[in-house]
Amino acid sequence: MLSIARLGKRYVSVYLMALYASPELAGPISPALGARRQGKSCFNFSRVDEALFAELDALAGRVIPAYVAAAGDSGGIVGQSRSR
């Protein structure tokens, strides 16, 4: 699972787990989206903001394929060593 949305009482949290494993994949994000970021991979929204949703969608569109490609190249999860 590379992304998930969680409904809270006052806000919706969107988790991009690929950012948790590989934060360097994020690249530049706007200050407005950065203000919604909690920790390494979570973005919280208390109201609809179409511009930020579009930016988050574009971010997921960059990060998830890059993470999957890197995981495929390494034969496993990016950022974790594999024991044999």
N, C-alpha and C positions, 0 to 999 in steps of 0.2 A: 504494500500500500504506500503510494508516494504522496498522496494528498488526501485530506479529509476536512470536512466542515463539521463544527460542533455548535449546536444551538444552546446558548446560555440564557439566563433570565433577562439580561440587559444587552447582550451583544452576541454576535456570531463570530466564532474563531475559525480561521482557515489555517490549516497546518500544511506546509510544504516540506515534507520530511527529507526530501533531497537536499534542502538547504541546511538541515541539521547535520547531515552526514558530510556535506561538501559546501560550506558557506561561500567559498570562492566562486561558485557558479552564479551567485546572485548578480554580480556586476553592479552597475549603478542603478539605484532606485531613487525616485523623487523624494524630497523631504516630506511631502504629505503622506506617501505610503510608508516611509520610514517611521513616521510618528505613530502609525498603527501597528508597527512591529513590536512584538513582545518576545524577548529571547531570540533564539537563533532562527526559528522556523515558523513562528505563529504571527498571524495578523488578525487584529480584532476590529470589528465594525459594529457600531451601535446604530447606524442609519445607512440607508442606501446612498451610495456615491458611485454613480456609473463610471466616472473617469478613473477612480481608484480601482474599481472592479476590472475595467479594461486593462489597466496597468498590471494588476495582479494576474490576470489571464495571460498577458504577454510574458510576464515573469515565469509563470508555470510552463508556458510553451517553450521557453528557453531552457529552464532548469531541468525539467523532467527528462526530455530526450537526451540532454548532455549527461545526466546522471546515469541513465540506462545504458548509454553507450560506454561510459567509463566503467560501469559495473561489468558489462559484457567483456570489455578488454581485460579487466583484472580477474575475470572468472568468479566474481562474487560481489560483495557489498563494498562500495567505495569507502575508503577511510578505515577499514577494519582488516586486520591481517587474518589470513586463513592458516589454520594448522593442518598439517597433513598426517 
